[in-house]
Amino acid sequence: MEAHHGARVAQALAVRLQAAIERKGWSVAELSRTSGVARFTISKALNGEAWPDLLTIANLERALETDLWPGREV
């Protein structure tokens, strides 16, 4: 059975977020300090347990200097 589109988007965002954190060499705590996004929120997004809102995604993208939203390819 094919995964729900929303689930695929959340998974792709989590993968992009993890990769961006690793490229920066940051911890979740460092990203939290830099972005102003709570560590709990970042951890929930990384684990696919919560959908970050648009402002949260924008703050993470700005801090990480990369696009996180997967777009239409998922």
C-alpha positions in Angstrom: 0.0 0.0 0.0 1.3 3.4 -0.9 2.1 5.8 1.9 -0.1 8.8 2.4 1.2 11.9 0.6 1.3 13.9 3.9 3.4 11.1 5.5 5.8 11.2 2.6 6.2 15.0 2.9 6.9 14.7 6.7 9.4 12.0 6.1 11.2 13.9 3.3 11.3 17.0 5.5 12.8 15.0 8.4 15.5 13.6 6.1 16.3 17.0 4.7 16.4 18.5 8.2 18.7 15.8 9.5 21.1 16.1 6.5 21.2 19.9 7.0 22.0 19.6 10.7 24.8 17.1 9.8 26.2 19.4 7.1 26.5 22.2 9.6 28.0 19.9 12.2 25.4 21.2 14.7 23.6 19.5 17.5 19.8 19.9 17.9 20.6 22.3 20.8 22.8 24.4 18.5 20.1 24.6 15.9 17.6 25.5 18.6 19.8 28.4 19.8 20.5 29.6 16.3 16.9 29.3 14.9 14.9 30.2 18.0 12.9 26.9 17.5 12.5 24.8 20.6 14.6 21.6 20.8 11.5 19.6 21.5 9.9 20.9 18.3 13.0 20.0 16.3 13.2 16.6 17.8 9.6 15.9 17.1 10.1 16.9 13.4 13.2 14.8 13.1 11.3 11.8 14.5 8.3 12.4 12.3 6.1 12.9 15.3 4.9 16.4 14.5 4.4 18.7 11.6 6.3 22.0 12.0 4.3 25.0 11.1 5.4 27.3 8.3 7.0 29.9 10.5 9.0 27.1 12.2 10.1 25.7 8.9 11.1 29.2 7.7 13.2 29.8 10.9 14.9 26.4 10.5 15.6 27.1 6.8 17.1 30.5 7.6 19.3 29.2 10.3 20.5 26.2 8.2 20.7 28.3 5.0 18.9 25.6 3.0 15.5 24.6 1.8 13.8 22.0 3.9 10.4 21.8 2.2 10.6 18.8 -0.3 8.3 20.4 -2.9 6.5 18.3 -5.4 9.0 15.5 -5.9 7.6 13.5 -3.0 
